Amino acid sequence: MKDMQKAYQVAAVAVKQRFIEQRPEDLAILNKISQKDIAVYSGSYDHVEEIFQCLKLPIQINPELQKLDAKIIFVNCSNSYDNKLINSLKKQVENGKWLVTSDWALGNFISHAFPDTIRWNKQHTKDEVISVEPSLNSLWSEVVVLGADPQWWLETSSHPIKILSPKVTIEAASHDLLVRYKAPVVAVSFDWGKGHVFHVISHFWCKRSRALTKRHQGVCTDFMEAGMRLTDDGINTVLSETNIKADTLNFAQLQSAATATELVVQLCIDAIKSS
């Protein structure tokens, strides 16, 4: 976990550098985010709040429901949720807020709050890494670079996603998931009322990564170049600001952390744009 903690710290700087170089208009929105914009509710397993800490973005953690007025709300993976939380956040979405959930929230939260959209297919994954194919014009496609061999780490007992409604958009899929669990979906989104819901299998805060190929065993700067398309000056800036060398982390570690980090950032930006 120590290496992945460092990977997320580096990812936070690298993602901001990518925005400086490639998306200055989104960077302007990111820099204006205040604590009232983002809320995170704790879970048993995922810890998306750690990503915000690495990004140094202010957030509310477990705010009182009656005072909640965030533009985007993250609900961490957990084995159970209070019914008051489920009902309250459902109303928040109906009134125009964005909701982001991970893994076990699929059956324990989403199925109750938003019936007939998606559900758990009753299978459990292994501790494994899967390849990811972003859908065209999806949020995930904005984050990953074609040809960078994107992957996503699955926790032991992650819950595969079954789609129940044609109104659900597949953000990313995986041939590995299809072959192993007959459930190819990695992430989905759908509108509900005036709001929007995004759900992903496994966790944003990864405990580990796996370097399955020679490319993934390479140095982290290879990912900054191929997977983020940072300039040489940008790469040097990241190394300098994080006080690391190219071989401190490998390609796979930074890829996992940077993908999750940029997904979180882009979700926040899109939620604020839509408000």
C-alpha positions as CSV (number, residue, x, y, z in Angstrom):
1,M,0.0,0.0,0.0
2,K,2.9,2.3,0.6
3,D,3.9,2.3,-3.1
4,M,0.3,3.0,-4.1
5,Q,0.0,5.9,-1.6
6,K,3.0,7.4,-3.3
7,A,1.5,6.6,-6.7
8,Y,-1.6,8.6,-5.8
9,Q,0.4,11.5,-4.6
10,V,2.3,11.6,-7.9
11,A,-0.9,11.0,-9.9
12,A,-2.4,14.1,-8.3
13,V,0.4,16.3,-9.5
14,A,0.5,14.6,-12.9
15,V,-3.2,15.0,-13.5
16,K,-3.0,18.7,-12.7
17,Q,0.0,19.0,-15.0
18,R,-2.0,17.4,-17.8
19,F,-4.8,19.9,-17.2
20,I,-2.3,22.7,-17.4
21,E,-1.0,21.5,-20.7
22,Q,-4.1,20.1,-22.3
23,R,-7.3,21.4,-20.6
24,P,-6.8,24.9,-19.2
25,E,-10.5,25.6,-19.2
26,D,-11.2,22.6,-16.9
27,L,-8.2,23.5,-14.7
28,A,-9.8,26.9,-14.1
29,I,-13.0,25.1,-12.8
30,L,-10.9,22.8,-10.7
31,N,-9.0,25.6,-9.1
32,K,-12.3,27.3,-8.1
33,I,-13.8,24.2,-6.4
34,S,-14.7,24.9,-2.8
35,Q,-15.6,22.7,0.2
36,K,-19.3,23.1,-0.3
37,D,-19.1,21.6,-3.9
38,I,-18.1,18.0,-3.0
39,A,-19.4,15.6,-0.3
40,V,-18.0,12.2,0.5
41,Y,-19.8,9.6,2.6
42,S,-17.6,7.0,4.2
43,G,-17.7,3.3,3.4
44,S,-16.3,0.1,4.8
45,Y,-13.8,-0.5,1.9
46,D,-13.3,2.3,-0.7
47,H,-11.7,5.6,0.4
48,V,-12.2,8.2,-2.3
49,E,-11.5,10.9,0.2
50,E,-7.8,9.9,0.1
51,I,-7.7,10.9,-3.5
52,F,-9.1,14.4,-2.7
53,Q,-6.5,14.7,0.0
54,C,-3.7,14.0,-2.5
55,L,-5.3,16.5,-4.8
56,K,-5.5,19.0,-1.9
57,L,-9.1,19.6,-2.8
58,P,-11.4,20.6,0.1
59,I,-14.4,18.3,0.7
60,Q,-17.2,17.7,3.2
61,I,-17.0,14.2,4.8
62,N,-20.3,12.8,6.1
63,P,-22.1,16.1,6.2
64,E,-25.5,16.3,7.9
65,L,-28.1,15.3,5.3
66,Q,-30.5,18.2,6.0
67,K,-27.7,20.6,5.3
68,L,-26.3,18.9,2.3
69,D,-26.0,21.2,-0.8
70,A,-23.0,19.7,-2.7
71,K,-23.0,19.6,-6.4
72,I,-21.5,16.1,-6.5
73,I,-21.7,13.4,-3.8
74,F,-19.4,10.3,-3.6
75,V,-20.6,7.2,-1.7
76,N,-17.8,4.8,-0.9
77,C,-18.2,1.0,-1.2
78,S,-19.7,-0.5,1.9
79,N,-21.5,-3.6,3.1
80,S,-24.5,-1.6,4.2
81,Y,-26.0,1.9,4.2
82,D,-28.5,3.7,6.4
83,N,-31.9,4.0,4.7
84,K,-32.0,7.7,5.6
85,L,-28.8,8.2,3.5
86,I,-30.2,6.2,0.6
87,N,-33.5,8.1,0.5
88,S,-32.0,11.5,1.1
89,L,-29.4,11.1,-1.7
90,K,-32.0,9.8,-4.1
91,K,-33.9,13.0,-3.6
92,Q,-30.7,15.0,-4.1
93,V,-30.2,13.3,-7.5
94,E,-33.8,13.8,-8.4
95,N,-33.3,17.5,-7.8
96,G,-30.2,17.8,-10.0
97,K,-27.1,16.6,-8.0
98,W,-24.5,14.1,-9.2
99,L,-23.9,10.8,-7.4
100,V,-20.8,8.6,-7.7
101,T,-20.7,5.2,-6.2
102,S,-18.3,2.2,-6.1
103,D,-18.5,-1.6,-6.0
104,W,-20.8,-2.9,-3.3
105,A,-22.9,0.2,-3.5
106,L,-24.4,-1.5,-6.5
107,G,-26.6,-3.9,-4.6
108,N,-26.6,-2.1,-1.3
109,F,-27.4,1.4,-2.4
110,I,-28.1,1.8,-6.2
111,S,-30.6,-1.1,-6.4
112,H,-32.7,0.5,-3.6
113,A,-32.5,4.1,-4.7
114,F,-32.7,3.6,-8.4
115,P,-34.6,0.4,-9.2
116,D,-34.6,-1.2,-12.6
117,T,-31.4,0.5,-13.7
118,I,-28.4,-1.7,-12.8
119,R,-27.9,-4.5,-10.3
120,W,-25.3,-7.0,-9.0
121,N,-25.2,-10.2,-11.0
122,K,-24.5,-12.2,-7.8
123,Q,-21.0,-13.2,-8.8
124,H,-17.7,-12.3,-7.1
125,T,-14.5,-11.4,-8.8
126,K,-11.0,-12.4,-7.7
127,D,-8.2,-10.1,-6.8
128,E,-7.2,-9.3,-10.3
129,V,-6.4,-6.7,-12.9
130,I,-8.5,-6.4,-16.1
131,S,-8.1,-4.6,-19.4
132,V,-10.5,-1.7,-20.0
133,E,-12.1,-0.5,-23.3
134,P,-13.6,2.9,-22.9
135,S,-16.9,3.6,-24.8
136,L,-16.8,6.2,-27.6
137,N,-17.4,9.7,-26.3
138,S,-17.6,8.5,-22.7
139,L,-16.1,10.1,-19.6
140,W,-13.6,7.2,-19.5
141,S,-12.5,8.0,-23.1
142,E,-11.6,11.5,-22.0
143,V,-9.3,10.2,-19.3
144,V,-7.3,7.4,-21.1
145,V,-5.1,7.7,-24.1
146,L,-5.6,5.2,-26.9
147,G,-2.8,2.7,-27.1
148,A,-1.8,3.0,-23.4
149,D,-3.2,-0.4,-22.5
150,P,-5.6,0.8,-19.8
151,Q,-6.4,-1.5,-16.9
152,W,-8.4,-1.5,-13.7
153,W,-7.7,-3.3,-10.5
154,L,-10.5,-5.5,-9.0
155,E,-10.8,-6.2,-5.3
156,T,-11.4,-9.7,-4.1
157,S,-15.2,-10.0,-4.2
158,S,-15.9,-7.0,-6.4
159,H,-19.5,-7.1,-7.7
160,P,-20.0,-7.4,-11.5
161,I,-22.6,-5.1,-13.0
162,K,-25.8,-6.2,-14.9
163,I,-27.6,-3.6,-16.9
164,L,-31.4,-3.6,-16.6
165,S,-32.4,-0.5,-18.6
166,P,-31.5,0.8,-22.1
167,K,-31.3,4.3,-20.5
168,V,-28.0,3.2,-18.8
169,T,-24.8,4.2,-20.6
170,I,-21.8,2.0,-20.6
171,E,-18.8,4.2,-19.8
172,A,-16.2,1.4,-20.1
173,A,-16.2,-2.3,-20.6
174,S,-13.7,-5.2,-20.4
175,H,-13.3,-8.3,-22.4
176,D,-11.7,-9.9,-19.4
177,L,-14.9,-9.4,-17.4
178,L,-17.0,-10.8,-20.2
179,V,-15.0,-13.9,-20.4
180,R,-14.6,-14.5,-16.7
181,Y,-18.0,-13.4,-15.4
182,K,-20.3,-12.8,-18.4
183,A,-20.6,-9.2,-17.2
184,P,-18.3,-6.9,-19.3
185,V,-19.3,-3.6,-17.7
186,V,-16.6,-1.6,-15.8
187,A,-18.5,1.6,-15.3
188,V,-22.0,3.0,-16.1
189,S,-23.9,6.2,-15.9
190,F,-27.5,7.2,-16.1
191,D,-29.8,10.2,-15.6
192,W,-32.4,10.1,-12.8
193,G,-34.8,13.0,-12.5
194,K,-32.7,16.2,-13.0
195,G,-29.5,14.5,-11.8
196,H,-26.9,12.0,-12.8
197,V,-25.5,8.7,-11.4
198,F,-22.1,7.2,-12.1
199,H,-21.1,3.7,-10.8
200,V,-17.8,1.8,-11.1
201,I,-16.9,-1.8,-10.3
202,S,-14.2,-2.0,-7.6
203,H,-12.6,1.0,-5.9
204,F,-11.2,4.4,-6.8
205,W,-8.6,4.0,-4.0
206,C,-6.6,1.0,-5.1
207,K,-4.5,-0.9,-2.6
208,R,-2.2,-2.4,-5.2
209,S,-1.5,-2.8,-8.9
210,R,0.0,-5.5,-11.1
211,A,2.6,-5.2,-13.8
212,L,1.4,-7.9,-16.0
213,T,3.4,-7.0,-19.1
214,K,6.9,-5.7,-19.9
215,R,5.3,-2.4,-20.7
216,H,3.6,-2.2,-17.3
217,Q,6.9,-3.0,-15.6
218,G,8.5,0.0,-17.2
219,V,9.2,3.3,-15.4
220,C,6.4,5.7,-14.4
221,T,7.6,8.4,-16.8
222,D,6.7,6.0,-19.7
223,F,3.1,6.3,-18.6
224,M,3.3,10.1,-18.2
225,E,4.5,10.2,-21.8
226,A,2.4,7.5,-23.4
227,G,-0.6,7.5,-21.1
228,M,-1.0,11.2,-20.3
229,R,1.0,12.7,-23.2
230,L,2.8,15.1,-20.9
231,T,5.6,17.2,-22.4
232,D,9.2,16.6,-21.4
233,D,9.0,19.8,-19.3
234,G,5.8,18.6,-17.8
235,I,7.3,15.2,-16.8
236,N,10.3,17.0,-15.2
237,T,7.9,19.2,-13.3
238,V,6.0,16.2,-11.9
239,L,9.3,14.5,-10.9
240,S,10.6,17.7,-9.2
241,E,7.4,18.5,-7.3
242,T,7.0,15.0,-6.0
243,N,10.7,14.4,-5.4
244,I,10.8,11.0,-7.2
245,K,12.9,9.4,-9.9
246,A,11.5,7.8,-13.0
247,D,12.0,4.3,-11.5
248,T,10.4,5.1,-8.1
249,L,7.1,3.8,-9.4
250,N,6.4,1.6,-12.4
251,F,4.0,2.2,-15.4
252,A,1.2,0.1,-13.9
253,Q,1.2,1.8,-10.5
254,L,1.0,5.3,-11.9
255,Q,-1.5,4.1,-14.5
256,S,-3.9,2.8,-11.8
257,A,-3.6,5.8,-9.6
258,A,-3.8,8.4,-12.4
259,T,-6.8,6.8,-14.0
260,A,-8.8,6.8,-10.8
261,T,-7.6,10.3,-9.9
262,E,-8.5,11.8,-13.3
263,L,-11.9,10.0,-13.3
264,V,-12.7,11.6,-9.9
265,V,-11.5,15.0,-11.1
266,Q,-13.4,14.9,-14.4
267,L,-16.6,13.8,-12.6
268,C,-16.3,16.8,-10.3
269,I,-15.7,19.2,-13.2
270,D,-18.6,17.8,-15.3
271,A,-20.9,18.0,-12.3
272,I,-20.0,21.7,-11.7
273,K,-20.4,22.5,-15.4
274,S,-23.9,21.0,-15.4
275,S,-25.1,22.8,-12.3
